[in-house]
Amino acid sequence: MSTTQVATYPVVNFAVIGDSAAYGTGDQAADGTFRGWAYYLAESFQWDVNYLNYARPGAQSTEVATKQLELVKNLEPDICAVIAGGNDLLRNGFDPKVLYANLRKTCDELMSKGSEVIMFELHDPNRLLRIPKLLKRVLRRRVEAVNAVYQQIANELDIVLIKTREIPNVHDLRNWHIDRMHPGPYGHNLLAKETAQILKARGWAIDLPQVPDYVESSRRKKLIWLLCNGTPWFLKRSVDLVPAALYLMTLELIKICASGVIGLARRIRR
């Protein structure tokens, strides 16, 4: 909905498709359910809301553009969040052109139904993760490729693109889950507030989300979580991720060495 369109909605159909960041991973309630930024956003509308979240942890953009899109497009949601790309970049066959094609197709079909589309740029994981410098270079390159796809779509279509890195204090560790890859409760709330402010400026009747009730986990509980969830996740992903990381780091070393040789040759010629 553009800034010139203001309508009265007895019920807002708010749908979410995407990966774990859309699902709510990192913000688990006491009853075991996951909330997340989309949940807080849905709770903040001044109209009644029909909140439908079809996101799935581990989903890549191809699944979002096919299976998940099919679940929501015929519902003609008034607002639909499309959150994908984080899992694509972790795979060996990552291709920004495929990501663009999937996300552009998804946005086009949703907007043809009159949906307001929300997307998020990726944060800077290198500010949170303790990983080798060479791997940081590889990760930075891929994250920037994903964000470039988001920006290209935002330049082409009238979507809501959240500039995650521009949110004040977004990389404060208190806003992040123990895995340092997903927002924690406060981080999800921060994303919800940023989204609410933009939607309000575009004519939607929405308040700022309330800070969630949250009890900090003990170090023991965090360790148990890592053992029960973090380690299995890493082992599952390592079949694809570790070989890809080693391959990409090797290419990065070759580029570094090549640039050094070229630089030395130029100095010699002088």
C-alpha positions, 0 to 999 in steps of 0.5 A: 500500500503506497503512502497515498492509499489509506483504507479501513480494514475490518481484518488485515490478512498478514502472511509470512513466508520464508526461513527461520528468521521469519519463523521466529527462531531465537524467540521461544515462549514459555509454552514452547511456541515461537513468536518472533518479529512477525508475531509482535508486528501482528499484535500491534495493528489497530485492526483485527489481524488474521496472522498466517506464518508458513515459514520453515527453518532451513527453507531456501528461496526456491521453496519460498517461491514455490511451495510457500508461495502457493500456500498464501497467494490465493489468500490474497494477503494484505501484507506478506513478509518474504524472508529468504536468502540466509540459507541460500548463501550457506549452500555450495551452489549459491547463485545470486541470479537464482535468488533474484529470480525466486524472490522477484517471482514471489514479489510479482505474484504477491503484488499482483494480488494487491499485497504489501511486501516486506523484505529484510536485508541481512545483518553483518554476521561477522560482527557477531561470529568468532570465525577465521578472518579468511572465512569472514571475507568469504561470508561478507562477500556472500552476504553482500551478494544477498543484500544486493539482490534485495536492493535490486528488487527494491529499486524495481518494485514498491516494496518495504525493504528493512535496512537491518544494518541501519537499525541503531544497536542492532548488533548488540549481543543482547539482541541476539540468540545464543547461536549468534545467527538469529535474533533473540526476543529483544532483537525480534522486537527491534525488527518489529518496531522498525517495520511498524514505523515504516508501515505506519508511514505508508498508511497502515494503522499500527502501534509500536510493538511492546517489549516482550516478557523474557527471562534470560536463560542461565549459562547451563540452559544455553549450554544444553541448547547448544548441545541439543540444537546447535551441534546437530544443526552444524553436523547437518549443514557441514556436509554441504557447508564445510566443503563449500567454505574450504573451497571458497577460502582456497579461492580467496587465498588465491585472489590474495596471493594473485593481488600480491604478485600483481602489486609486486610486479607493478612496484618492480616496473616502477 
